[in-house]
Amino acid sequence: MAQVVVPTNTTNDSLVCYAPTMITTNGIWQGDNPLDYSLPLFILQLTLIVVTTRALVFLLKPFRQPRVIAEILGGVLLGPSVLGNSVTFANTIFPLRSVMVIETMANVGLLYFLFLVGVEMDITVIRRTGKKALTIALAGMALPFTIAIIFSFILHRKDTGMSQGTYILFLGVSVSVTSFPVLARILAELKLINTELGKMALSSALVSDVCAWILLALALALSENQNVTPLASLWVILSCISFVAFFIFVVRPAIIWMIHRTPEGESFSDFHICLIITGVMISGFITDAIGTHSVFGAFVFGLIIPNGQLGVTLIEKLEDFVSGLLLPLFFAISGLKTNIGAVGGLRYWIFLMLIIFLSCVGKIAGTLLISFFYQMPAREGITLGLLMNTKGLIEMIVLNVGREQKVLDDRLFAQLVIATVIMTGVVMPFVTSIYRPARRFTSYKRRTIQSSKEDAELRVLTCIHTPRNVPTIINLLEASHPTKKSPICVYVLHLVELTGRASAMLIVHNTRKSGKPALNRTQAQSDHIINAFENYEQHAAGCVSIQPLTAISPYSTMHEDICNLAEDKRVGLIIIPFHKQQTVDGGMEATNPAFRTVNQNVLANAPCSVGILVDRGLNGSTVRLAANQVSHHIAVLFFGGPDDREALCYAWRMSQHPGVSLTVLRFIPGEDANEPAVQSRSNHNDPRMLTIETDNDREKRLDEELLNEFRMNTSNDESIVYTKEVVNNGEETVAVIRSMESIHDLFIVGRGQGMISPLTAGLTDWSECPELGAIGDMLASSDFAATVSVLVVQQYVGMGLQGDELPGTITPDSTGHVNEQNDRRSMTPPMGQNAFSP
């Protein structure tokens, strides 16, 4: 409202003129220009920013650049450096009167994005990272911060009224910090997020981010000019500490209480979600009022949200709108404030390159020194240092706040924005060029059941999706005959999809003795699984040891956690649940299609033998049985090949259990059967599957050696029955299997991908799940009359690795054949040295 006072000779009245509201237009047909009104202008600005940044994301995608680079460059492109250099464009699209609206909306977007970043961060990871990540983070910050201190004495102008200490804090944080959210996305793009290097980088970045927030809060508290009393900074710091303590000890318990009031499996009420979303605004208002930036309050509020379904729900509701629409406004505003022309002449550009070079080298040098101390390879240390140079959100916040507080002038602001873009932009190309991770191939021989020694420990990795998988797997382990002489070490891996957190992680559980209730459904399931296996361990009389773990990762990379853990722990067998479960009427229904992809990837990449367990209960029971209650009738269907030999060896071990009876049914080709053809280990068109060419004659010889040894050593055992069946084709094979007695409660079969056998001809034409093989797929189908559990076994016969690992091997993505030398790497013991020979 504009008020104009007009004096007259006749009256003391004042003439008040009301300006029309300049928010929405009356329309172009009434002669209004939409760009004169704030709402249409804001819509146009927002659209232009989003379209520009998305176009740059698309253009930079081949160069594997993070989205933050495109968003900053989009702002630079629209700002005074390029298009904004045109007075007409600047005054029409980004006039000064619109700055307040667009900056307000940008800060609202930033507020909610920082809240989501806090939700995604698991602050408890810092406690689990140990000294190594903490030391790397601090060392990676120390040298660049020291360089910033030196530069601050050159750059700081005393006429600004800003203290030297505040200037050092702003400059130091901007060049030394690592952006956790951007780094998480870079590691995911490079497929390093599940590696030891990736986990170390993320843990260090998390520590770095927390340090940056503390330093930023301190810098804001100290950013005083001569008009502010000296005690003001102290009050700001004390208020911040009180704010954080209030949210930890009051707000977080209230949210946990709210979570517990929501029944398991039900969604959170709209009232609760609305309350939290409003709380973001309130927390931002409080921290802004006490003298820190509003985003600090939103970030702290996000951090205290417990991990679990609540975090997932909040991210699902907010992330697309905030990250896709509002956040680009903040980066664009930063770019609009950046005038590359303000950098100055050649001297200042050399100065800028010097800042970038010394900051990068300082970060790499600090990280490299600590990596040497921890005996990490030099290449990994350099790569870690490069990754720690990732900049992004926190740096742009520091720079914008520093510019608002008059700590940074336009030239230094532009220099540091350019430095942020360049330092982040070079991370992906440099890391890709110098670090090509070849998967570690631990040197251990006992990768199969067949190669395991009779008196040695058998190591098994069991994967669990839900507590429903637990009873049958425990019964299977108990039937595997753990003894004092040959104990079983079981690594129980609870597989959890990564949702609502920024990074994957592998959690090693200690026994929970606190008795505290679980905070969410995932933790409740983990507790249930751990308790069941620990109870089994206690009743196993020292013959079984249990190590529970939880892998939290996306389904697309979950197999990497499984295979890496199997490699690290020198496991001989991985047991994974089938992706279908039995229904009430005896049929089979898929639980989650992603489970099938995980299974296929594990089969392709496993460093040891793999068993897929089709769970229909053991002994007709879906509850765990005590050792003296075990009574199983197991059947092995033997056609030949490495997988069938592995299945027989596992069943042979189980047959030594007093409560297990074993039937081995060998199928022999009749006179009318065609000679089996050599086939690759899998379909060449499927890149997920391992391909190893087998030699037919050699496989037959190995089959005969193992079967002769088995018969010779079990001929006097009445609980073991060995029979032969002569069949000519797949139909006769199916008929024989269907005619078997219904006393069996477990079939153990090989995946049988070594050869095309006439005995299974035609069965693969209608396979619903080819990863089980022809026989396994038939036994697992709903059409099969007997409701019997099935264990489909694949023997490890050599693993393809990249790079310079092992000669004669290939990767799972390869479509070529392996030479005969690699085939001879099959873990088959010589005649007379079988693990289960007496």
C-alpha positions in Angstrom: 0.0 0.0 0.0 1.4 3.4 -1.0 0.3 6.4 1.0 0.5 9.9 -0.5 -0.3 13.0 1.6 -1.5 15.9 -0.5 -1.7 19.3 1.4 -4.5 21.7 0.3 -5.6 25.2 1.2 -9.2 24.2 2.2 -8.9 21.1 4.2 -6.6 19.0 6.4 -7.8 15.7 4.7 -5.2 13.4 3.4 -5.5 11.6 0.0 -4.6 7.9 0.3 -3.9 6.0 -2.9 -4.0 2.2 -2.8 -1.7 0.4 -5.3 -3.4 -2.6 -7.0 -2.3 -6.0 -5.7 0.6 -7.2 -7.8 0.2 -10.9 -7.2 -2.1 -12.3 -9.9 -3.0 -10.7 -13.2 -6.4 -9.8 -14.6 -5.3 -11.3 -18.0 -3.6 -10.2 -21.2 -7.0 -9.3 -22.7 -7.3 -6.5 -20.2 -3.9 -5.2 -21.2 -2.0 -6.7 -18.2 1.6 -8.0 -18.7 1.8 -11.2 -16.7 5.5 -10.6 -16.0 4.6 -7.5 -14.0 2.9 -9.8 -11.4 4.7 -11.9 -8.9 2.9 -15.2 -9.3 3.1 -15.6 -13.1 6.7 -14.4 -13.0 7.6 -16.9 -10.3 5.9 -19.7 -12.3 7.9 -18.7 -15.4 11.2 -18.5 -13.4 10.6 -21.9 -11.8 9.7 -23.5 -15.1 12.8 -22.0 -16.8 15.1 -23.1 -14.0 13.8 -26.7 -13.9 13.9 -27.1 -17.7 17.4 -25.6 -17.9 18.8 -27.8 -15.1 17.1 -31.0 -16.5 18.5 -30.3 -20.0 22.0 -29.9 -18.4 21.5 -33.1 -16.5 20.8 -34.9 -19.8 23.8 -33.3 -21.5 26.2 -34.1 -18.7 24.9 -37.7 -18.2 27.5 -39.2 -20.6 30.2 -37.5 -18.5 28.7 -39.1 -15.3 28.4 -35.8 -13.5 26.2 -35.5 -10.4 23.0 -33.5 -10.6 24.3 -30.8 -8.4 26.7 -29.7 -11.1 23.9 -29.3 -13.6 21.8 -27.3 -11.1 24.6 -24.9 -10.3 25.6 -24.5 -14.0 21.9 -23.9 -14.8 21.9 -21.0 -12.4 25.2 -19.7 -13.8 23.8 -20.0 -17.4 20.7 -18.0 -16.4 22.7 -15.5 -14.3 24.8 -12.5 -15.1 27.6 -14.7 -16.4 25.7 -15.7 -19.6 22.0 -14.9 -20.3 21.7 -12.5 -17.5 24.4 -10.4 -19.1 21.6 -9.1 -21.3 19.9 -6.3 -19.5 16.6 -7.0 -21.3 16.7 -10.7 -20.2 17.7 -9.8 -16.7 15.0 -7.1 -16.2 12.3 -9.2 -17.8 12.8 -12.7 -16.4 14.8 -12.0 -13.2 14.0 -8.4 -12.1 15.2 -7.3 -8.7 11.7 -7.1 -7.4 11.3 -10.9 -7.9 14.4 -11.8 -5.9 12.6 -11.9 -2.5 9.9 -14.3 -3.7 12.3 -16.7 -5.5 14.8 -16.7 -2.6 12.1 -17.3 -0.1 10.8 -20.4 -2.1 14.4 -21.6 -2.6 15.0 -21.5 1.2 11.7 -23.3 1.8 12.9 -26.0 -0.6 16.3 -26.0 1.1 14.6 -26.3 4.5 12.8 -29.5 3.5 15.7 -31.0 1.6 18.0 -30.6 4.6 15.3 -32.3 6.7 15.2 -35.2 4.2 19.0 -35.4 4.3 18.8 -35.7 8.1 16.2 -38.4 7.8 18.4 -40.3 5.3 21.5 -40.1 7.5 21.9 -42.7 10.2 23.8 -40.9 12.9 24.4 -44.3 14.7 26.8 -45.2 11.8 29.4 -42.8 13.3 29.5 -45.1 16.4 30.0 -48.1 14.2 32.6 -46.6 11.9 35.4 -46.8 14.4 38.6 -44.7 14.6 39.6 -45.4 11.0 36.8 -43.4 9.3 36.9 -40.7 12.0 40.6 -40.2 11.5 40.3 -40.1 7.8 37.5 -37.6 8.0 39.4 -35.3 10.3 42.7 -35.6 8.5 41.0 -34.9 5.2 39.6 -31.7 6.7 42.7 -30.6 8.6 45.1 -29.9 5.7 42.5 -28.0 3.5 41.4 -26.0 6.5 45.0 -25.1 7.2 45.4 -23.9 3.6 42.2 -21.9 4.1 43.7 -20.2 7.2 46.8 -19.2 5.2 44.7 -17.8 2.4 42.4 -16.0 4.8 45.3 -13.7 5.8 45.8 -12.8 2.2 42.1 -12.4 1.3 40.6 -10.9 4.4 39.8 -7.2 4.3 39.7 -5.4 7.7 37.2 -2.8 6.5 34.4 -5.3 6.3 33.9 -5.2 10.1 34.1 -9.1 10.2 36.5 -10.7 12.5 39.4 -12.8 11.2 38.2 -15.9 13.1 34.7 -15.8 11.4 36.4 -15.3 8.0 38.6 -18.4 8.6 35.6 -20.5 9.6 33.6 -19.7 6.5 36.5 -20.1 4.1 37.8 -23.2 5.9 34.4 -25.0 5.9 33.8 -24.2 2.2 37.1 -25.8 1.0 37.5 -28.6 3.5 34.1 -30.3 3.9 32.7 -33.3 1.9 29.1 -33.5 0.8 27.5 -36.7 2.1 24.4 -36.7 -0.1 26.3 -36.0 -3.3 29.0 -38.6 -2.5 26.4 -41.3 -1.8 25.0 -40.8 -5.3 28.4 -40.7 -6.9 29.4 -44.0 -5.2 26.1 -45.6 -6.3 26.8 -44.5 -9.8 30.3 -45.9 -9.7 29.0 -49.2 -8.1 31.4 -48.7 -5.2 28.7 -48.2 -2.5 29.0 -51.7 -1.2 32.8 -52.0 -1.3 35.0 -51.4 1.7 36.3 -48.2 0.0 32.8 -46.9 -0.6 31.7 -47.6 3.0 34.8 -46.0 4.4 34.2 -42.9 2.2 30.6 -42.6 3.2 31.4 -43.0 6.9 34.1 -40.4 6.6 31.8 -38.0 4.7 29.1 -38.4 7.4 31.6 -37.4 10.0 32.8 -34.5 7.8 29.2 -33.3 7.3 28.5 -33.3 11.0 31.7 -31.4 11.7 30.7 -28.9 9.0 27.4 -28.2 10.6 29.0 -27.6 13.9 31.5 -25.2 12.4 28.8 -23.5 10.4 26.7 -23.0 13.5 29.8 -21.6 15.3 30.6 -19.3 12.3 27.0 -17.9 12.4 27.2 -17.4 16.1 30.5 -15.5 15.7 29.5 -13.5 12.6 29.1 -10.3 14.7 29.8 -6.7 13.7 30.5 -3.8 15.9 26.8 -3.2 16.7 26.4 -6.6 18.4 27.3 -7.2 22.1 30.1 -9.7 22.7 27.7 -11.9 24.8 25.4 -12.4 21.8 27.6 -15.0 20.3 27.7 -16.9 23.6 23.9 -16.8 23.8 23.6 -18.1 20.2 25.9 -21.1 21.0 24.1 -21.9 24.2 20.7 -21.6 22.5 21.9 -24.0 19.7 23.1 -26.6 22.3 19.7 -26.3 24.2 17.8 -26.7 20.9 19.7 -29.9 20.0 19.3 -31.3 23.5 15.5 -30.5 23.5 15.0 -32.4 20.2 17.1 -35.4 21.3 15.5 -35.8 24.8 12.0 -34.5 24.2 11.0 -34.5 20.5 12.6 -37.9 19.6 11.0 -39.9 22.4 7.6 -38.3 21.4 8.1 -39.5 17.8 9.1 -43.0 19.0 5.9 -43.0 21.1 3.9 -42.0 18.0 5.6 -44.9 16.1 4.7 -47.4 18.7 1.1 -46.2 18.7 0.8 -47.0 15.0 0.0 -50.8 14.5 2.6 -52.8 12.6 1.9 -52.9 8.9 -0.4 -49.9 8.9 0.5 -46.5 7.5 1.0 -43.5 9.6 -2.0 -41.2 9.9 -2.2 -38.0 7.9 -2.3 -36.0 11.2 1.0 -37.4 12.4 2.7 -36.8 9.0 1.2 -33.2 8.9 2.5 -32.7 12.4 6.1 -33.6 11.4 6.0 -31.6 8.2 4.8 -28.6 10.3 7.5 -29.3 12.8 10.1 -28.8 10.1 8.9 -25.2 9.7 8.8 -24.7 13.5 12.3 -26.0 14.0 13.5 -23.7 11.1 11.8 -20.7 12.7 13.3 -21.4 16.1 16.9 -21.8 14.9 16.5 -18.7 12.7 15.2 -16.7 15.7 18.1 -17.8 18.0 20.7 -16.6 15.4 21.5 -19.7 13.4 20.4 -20.5 9.9 16.9 -22.0 9.6 18.2 -25.1 7.8 20.2 -26.1 10.9 16.9 -26.7 12.8 15.4 -28.7 9.9 18.6 -30.8 9.6 18.6 -31.6 13.3 14.9 -32.5 13.2 15.6 -34.9 10.4 18.5 -36.5 12.3 16.3 -37.4 15.3 13.7 -39.2 13.2 14.2 -42.9 14.0 15.3 -45.2 11.2 12.3 -47.2 9.8 9.0 -46.9 8.1 8.3 -43.4 9.3 11.5 -42.1 7.5 10.5 -44.1 4.4 7.0 -42.5 4.4 8.3 -39.0 4.8 10.8 -39.5 2.0 8.1 -40.9 -0.3 5.8 -38.0 0.3 8.4 -35.2 0.1 11.4 -36.2 -2.0 10.1 -35.9 -5.5 8.5 -32.5 -5.0 11.4 -31.1 -2.9 14.3 -32.5 -4.9 12.8 -32.1 -8.3 11.1 -28.8 -8.1 12.1 -26.6 -5.1 15.8 -27.6 -4.5 16.9 -26.5 -8.1 15.7 -23.1 -7.1 18.4 -22.8 -4.4 21.2 -23.9 -6.7 19.9 -21.7 -9.4 19.9 -18.7 -7.0 23.5 -19.5 -6.2 24.3 -19.5 -9.9 22.4 -16.3 -10.5 24.5 -14.6 -7.8 27.7 -15.9 -9.5 29.2 -13.5 -12.0 32.2 -15.2 -13.6 33.2 -11.8 -14.9 33.7 -10.6 -11.2 36.6 -13.0 -10.9 38.8 -10.5 -12.6 41.9 -10.8 -14.7 44.5 -13.5 -15.2 46.0 -12.9 -11.8 42.7 -13.8 -10.1 42.1 -16.9 -12.3 45.6 -18.1 -11.4 44.7 -17.5 -7.8 41.5 -19.5 -8.3 43.4 -22.5 -9.8 45.8 -22.3 -6.9 42.9 -22.6 -4.4 41.4 -25.5 -6.3 44.8 -27.3 -6.6 45.9 -26.8 -3.0 42.5 -27.8 -1.6 42.4 -31.0 -3.7 46.0 -31.9 -3.0 45.5 -31.1 0.7 42.5 -33.4 1.0 44.2 -36.2 -0.9 47.5 -35.8 1.1 45.7 -35.9 4.4 43.7 -38.9 3.5 46.7 -40.7 1.9 48.8 -40.2 5.1 46.1 -41.9 7.2 45.6 -44.7 4.7 49.3 -45.4 4.8 49.1 -45.6 8.6 46.3 -48.1 8.3 48.3 -50.0 5.6 45.8 -49.4 2.8 47.1 -49.5 -0.8 48.3 -46.2 -2.2 45.8 -46.3 -5.0 42.9 -46.8 -2.6 44.2 -43.9 -0.5 44.3 -41.6 -3.5 40.9 -42.7 -4.6 39.5 -42.1 -1.1 41.1 -38.6 -1.1 39.5 -37.8 -4.5 36.1 -39.0 -3.3 36.4 -36.8 -0.2 36.8 -33.8 -2.5 33.1 -34.1 -3.4 31.3 -30.8 -2.8 27.6 -29.9 -3.0 24.9 -28.7 -0.8 26.6 -27.8 2.5 29.3 -25.9 0.6 26.7 -23.8 -1.3 24.9 -23.1 2.0 28.1 -21.9 3.6 28.9 -19.7 0.5 25.4 -18.2 0.4 25.3 -17.5 4.1 28.8 -16.0 3.9 27.7 -13.7 1.1 24.6 -12.7 3.1 26.7 -12.0 6.1 29.1 -9.9 4.0 31.9 -12.3 4.9 32.5 -13.1 1.2 32.6 -10.5 -1.6 31.3 -11.1 -5.1 34.7 -12.0 -6.4 35.5 -14.6 -3.7 32.0 -15.9 -3.9 32.3 -16.5 -7.6 35.7 -18.1 -7.2 34.5 -20.5 -4.6 31.4 -21.5 -6.6 33.6 -22.2 -9.6 36.0 -24.2 -7.3 33.0 -26.2 -6.0 31.9 -27.1 -9.5 35.4 -28.0 -10.7 36.4 -30.0 -7.6 33.1 -32.1 -7.7 33.2 -32.4 -11.5 36.6 -34.0 -11.7 35.8 -36.7 -9.0 34.0 -39.1 -11.3 36.4 -39.0 -14.3 39.5 -39.2 -12.1 38.2 -42.1 -9.9 37.0 -44.0 -12.9 40.5 -43.7 -14.5 42.7 -44.6 -11.6 40.6 -47.0 -9.6 39.2 -50.1 -11.3 38.1 -52.3 -8.4 38.7 -56.0 -9.0 36.8 -58.1 -6.6 39.1 -59.6 -4.0 39.5 -63.3 -4.5 40.4 -64.7 -1.1 42.6 -67.7 -1.4 40.7 -70.6 0.1 40.0 -74.1 -1.2 36.9 -75.3 0.7 34.4 -73.6 -1.6 32.2 -76.7 -2.0 30.6 -79.4 0.2 32.5 -82.0 -1.9 35.9 -80.4 -1.1 35.2 -80.0 2.6 37.3 -82.1 5.0 35.6 -84.7 7.2 37.0 -83.3 10.4 36.9 -79.6 9.5 34.3 -76.9 10.2 31.7 -76.3 7.6 30.9 -72.7 7.0 27.4 -71.9 5.8 25.9 -68.5 4.9 22.1 -68.5 5.2 20.1 -65.6 3.8 16.8 -64.7 5.4 14.2 -62.3 3.9 11.4 -62.8 6.6 11.0 -64.8 9.8 9.0 -67.2 7.8 12.2 -68.6 6.3 13.7 -69.4 9.7 12.2 -72.7 10.9 12.9 -74.8 7.7 16.5 -73.4 7.4 17.2 -74.3 11.1 15.8 -77.8 10.5 17.9 -78.1 7.4 21.0 -77.1 9.4 20.2 -79.5 12.2 19.8 -82.3 9.6 23.2 -81.3 8.2 24.8 -83.3 11.1 26.8 -80.8 13.1 29.2 -82.6 15.4 32.1 -81.7 17.7 34.4 -83.1 15.1 32.8 -81.3 12.2 30.9 -78.3 13.6 28.9 -75.9 11.4 29.5 -72.2 11.6 26.4 -70.3 10.4 26.4 -66.7 9.2 22.8 -65.6 9.3 22.3 -62.7 7.0 19.0 -60.8 7.2 18.4 -59.2 3.8 16.7 -55.8 4.1 15.9 -53.5 1.2 17.5 -50.1 1.4 14.8 -47.5 1.7 14.9 -44.2 3.5 18.6 -44.1 4.0 21.3 -42.7 1.8 23.8 -45.6 2.0 23.9 -49.3 2.2 25.4 -51.0 5.2 26.3 -54.3 6.7 25.4 -54.6 10.4 27.1 -57.2 12.6 24.9 -57.9 15.6 26.0 -58.5 19.1 23.6 -60.2 21.5 20.9 -57.7 22.5 20.7 -57.7 26.3 19.1 -54.3 26.8 15.5 -55.6 26.4 14.5 -52.4 24.7 11.6 -52.7 22.3 12.3 -52.6 18.6 11.9 -49.2 17.0 10.5 -50.5 13.7 9.3 -53.5 11.8 12.8 -54.3 10.3 14.5 -54.3 13.7 11.6 -56.4 15.2 12.1 -59.0 12.4 15.9 -58.9 12.9 15.4 -59.5 16.6 13.0 -62.4 16.0 15.5 -64.0 13.5 18.5 -63.5 15.8 16.6 -64.9 18.8 15.6 -68.0 16.9 19.1 -68.8 15.7 20.7 -68.0 19.1 18.2 -70.4 20.7 19.2 -73.0 18.2 22.9 -72.4 19.0 22.3 -72.8 22.7 20.6 -76.2 22.1 23.2 -77.4 19.7 25.7 -78.4 22.5 28.6 -76.5 21.0 28.3 -78.0 17.5 26.9 -74.9 15.9 28.1 -71.3 16.1 25.9 -68.5 14.9 26.9 -65.0 13.7 23.9 -62.8 12.9 24.2 -59.9 10.4 21.9 -57.6 8.6 22.6 -56.3 5.0 20.7 -53.1 4.1 21.1 -52.5 0.4 19.1 -52.1 -2.8 17.9 -55.4 -4.3 19.9 -54.6 -7.4 23.2 -54.8 -5.5 22.2 -57.1 -2.6 24.0 -60.1 -4.2 27.3 -58.1 -3.8 26.8 -58.1 0.0 26.0 -61.8 0.0 29.0 -62.8 -2.2 31.4 -60.4 -0.5 30.5 -61.8 2.9 30.8 -65.4 1.7 34.2 -64.5 0.3 35.4 -62.8 3.5 34.1 -65.5 5.8 35.5 -68.4 3.5 32.0 -69.9 3.2 31.5 -73.3 1.6 27.7 -73.1 0.9 25.2 -70.2 0.6 21.6 -71.1 1.2 19.1 -68.6 -0.2 15.3 -68.9 0.0 13.2 -69.4 -3.2 11.3 -66.3 -4.3 8.0 -68.2 -3.9 6.3 -69.4 -0.8 3.6 -72.0 -0.2 0.0 -70.9 0.1 -2.7 -72.5 2.3 -4.0 -74.6 -0.6 -0.5 -76.0 -1.4 0.2 -73.7 -4.4 3.2 -71.5 -4.8 3.0 -67.7 -5.0 5.7 -65.1 -5.5 6.4 -63.0 -2.5 8.6 -60.4 -4.1 9.9 -60.5 -7.7 13.1 -58.8 -6.6 14.0 -61.9 -4.6 14.3 -63.8 -7.8 16.7 -61.3 -9.3 18.8 -61.5 -6.1 18.9 -65.3 -6.4 19.9 -65.2 -10.1 22.7 -62.7 -9.3 24.0 -64.8 -6.4 24.1 -67.9 -8.7 26.1 -65.9 -11.2 28.6 -64.4 -8.8 28.9 -66.7 -5.8 32.4 -67.6 -4.7 31.2 -71.0 -3.4 28.4 -73.5 -3.8 24.8 -72.2 -3.7 21.6 -73.9 -2.6 18.1 -72.4 -3.3 15.7 -73.7 -0.7 12.1 -74.1 -1.8 10.4 -74.1 1.6 7.4 -76.3 2.1 8.4 -77.3 5.7 10.6 -80.2 6.7 9.0 -83.3 8.3 5.7 -81.8 7.5 6.5 -79.1 10.1 7.2 -75.4 9.9 8.5 -75.2 13.4 12.1 -75.9 14.6 12.7 -79.4 15.8 15.0 -80.5 18.6 18.0 -82.6 17.6 16.5 -85.8 19.0 13.2 -85.2 17.2 14.8 -85.0 13.8 13.4 -87.6 11.4 13.8 -86.8 7.7 13.5 -88.9 4.6 15.7 -87.3 1.9 15.8 -88.1 -1.7 18.6 -87.3 -4.2 17.9 -87.4 -7.9 21.2 -88.0 -9.7 21.6 -87.3 -13.4 25.3 -86.4 -13.5 27.4 -83.3 -13.5 29.1 -81.1 -10.9 25.8 -79.9 -9.4 24.5 -83.4 -8.9 27.8 -84.4 -7.3 27.5 -81.5 -4.9 23.9 -82.5 -4.1 25.0 -86.0 -3.4 27.9 -85.0 -1.1 25.6 -82.7 0.9 23.0 -85.5 1.3 25.9 -87.9 2.2 26.8 -85.6 5.1 23.2 -85.4 6.2 22.8 -89.2 6.0 25.2 -89.6 8.9 22.6 -88.0 11.2 20.9 -90.8 13.1 17.4 -89.3 12.3 18.0 -89.1 8.5 17.3 -91.7 5.9 18.6 -91.2 2.4 17.4 -92.5 -1.0 19.7 -91.9 -4.0 18.0 -92.5 -7.3 20.3 -92.5 -10.3 18.9 -92.0 -13.7 20.7 -93.8 -16.5 20.1 -93.2 -20.2 18.5 -96.2 -22.0 19.3 -97.5 -25.4 16.8 -95.2 -27.1 18.2 -92.0 -25.4 20.2 -89.7 -27.6 23.8 -89.0 -26.5 23.9 -85.9 -24.3 25.4 -82.8 -25.8 27.9 -80.4 -24.3 26.3 -77.3 -23.1 27.6 -74.1 -21.5 26.9 -73.6 -17.9 24.0 -71.3 -18.8 22.3 -69.5 -21.6 24.8 -67.2 -23.3 22.2 -64.6 -23.8 21.7 -64.2 -20.1 24.6 -62.0 -18.8 23.7 -62.7 -15.2 24.6 -66.4 -15.4 28.1 -67.9 -15.1 29.4 -69.7 -18.2 31.8 -72.6 -17.9 32.1 -75.2 -20.6 32.3 -78.8 -19.4 33.9 -81.9 -20.9 31.4 -84.7 -21.2 33.7 -87.6 -20.8 35.5 -86.1 -17.9 32.2 -85.4 -16.1 31.1 -89.0 -16.6 34.3 -90.3 -15.1 34.0 -88.0 -12.1 30.4 -89.1 -11.6 31.4 -92.8 -11.6 34.2 -92.2 -9.2 32.0 -90.4 -6.7 29.1 -92.9 -7.0 31.4 -95.9 -6.6 33.0 -94.3 -3.5 29.6 -93.5 -2.1 28.3 -97.1 -2.6 31.4 -98.7 -1.2 31.2 -96.6 2.0 27.5 -96.9 2.5 26.8 -100.4 1.5 26.2 -101.6 5.1 24.1 -98.6 6.1 20.4 -99.7 6.1 19.2 -96.0 6.3 20.7 -95.4 2.8 19.1 -96.8 -0.3 20.7 -96.6 -3.7 18.7 -97.5 -6.8 19.0 -97.0 -10.6 16.3 -96.2 -13.1 16.8 -96.5 -16.9 14.9 -93.9 -18.8 15.0 -92.7 -22.4 13.4 -89.2 -22.3 12.0 -86.5 -20.2 8.5 -88.0 -20.0 9.8 -91.2 -18.5 11.9 -89.2 -16.1 8.9 -87.3 -14.9 6.9 -90.5 -14.5 9.6 -92.1 -12.4 9.8 -89.1 -10.1 6.0 -88.9 -9.7 5.9 -92.6 -8.8 8.3 -92.2 -5.9 6.9 -92.9 -2.5 5.5 -89.9 -0.7 7.5 -90.5 2.5 10.2 -88.0 1.5 10.1 -84.5 3.0 13.2 -83.1 1.2 14.5 -83.5 -2.4 18.1 -82.5 -3.0 18.8 -82.0 -6.7 21.6 -80.4 -8.7 20.8 -77.4 -10.8 22.1 -79.5 -13.7 23.2 -76.8 -16.0 26.4 -78.6 -17.1 24.9 -80.7 -19.9 21.9 -81.1 -22.1 20.6 -84.5 -21.1 18.1 -86.5 -23.1 16.7 -87.5 -19.7 15.4 -84.0 -19.2 14.7 -83.2 -22.8 11.5 -81.1 -23.2 11.3 -80.2 -19.5 13.0 -76.9 -20.0 10.6 -75.8 -22.7 7.9 -75.0 -20.1 10.3 -74.0 -17.2 8.8 -71.3 -15.1 12.0 -70.7 -13.1 15.0 -71.7 -15.2 17.4 -70.8 -12.4 16.3 -74.0 -10.6 17.2 -76.2 -13.6 14.8 -78.6 -15.3 14.3 -81.0 -12.3 14.2 -78.3 -9.6 11.7 -76.3 -11.5 9.4 -79.3 -11.9 9.6 -80.2 -8.2 9.0 -76.6 -7.1 6.0 -76.0 -9.4 2.5 -76.0 -8.1 1.6 -78.8 -10.5 3.8 -81.3 -8.7 1.6 -83.4 -6.5 3.9 -83.9 -3.5 4.3 -80.8 -1.2 7.9 -81.5 -0.5 10.7 -79.0 0.2 13.4 -78.9 -2.4 17.1 -77.8 -2.2 18.5 -77.0 -5.6 22.3 -77.1 -5.5 24.9 -75.4 -7.7 28.5 -76.4 -7.2 31.2 -73.9 -7.4 33.4 -74.8 -10.4 35.5 -71.7 -10.9 34.6 -68.0 -10.8 35.2 -65.3 -13.4 36.9 -62.2 -12.2 37.8 -59.0 -13.9 41.3 -57.6 -14.4 44.4 -59.5 -13.4 43.0 -61.8 -10.7 43.0 -65.4 -11.8 44.1 -66.7 -15.2 41.6 -68.5 -17.5 38.5 -67.0 -15.8 35.7 -64.8 -17.1 33.2 -62.4 -15.7 29.5 -63.2 -15.3 28.9 -60.7 -18.1 31.1 -62.5 -20.5 29.4 -64.5 -23.3 32.5 -66.5 -24.3 33.6 -69.9 -23.2 36.4 -70.7 -20.8 39.3 -72.9 -21.7 39.8 -76.3 -20.4 42.3 -75.1 -17.9 39.6 -73.2 -16.1 37.3 -76.1 -16.2 39.9 -78.2 -14.3 39.6 -75.8 -11.4 36.5 -77.7 -10.3 36.8 -78.5 -6.6 36.7 -82.2 -7.0 38.8 -84.2 -4.6 40.8 -87.2 -5.9 39.5 -90.7 -5.6 39.5 -91.9 -2.1 39.7 -88.5 -0.5 36.0 -87.6 -0.3 35.2 -85.5 2.8 32.6 -88.0 4.0 34.7 -91.2 3.6 35.0 -93.1 6.9 
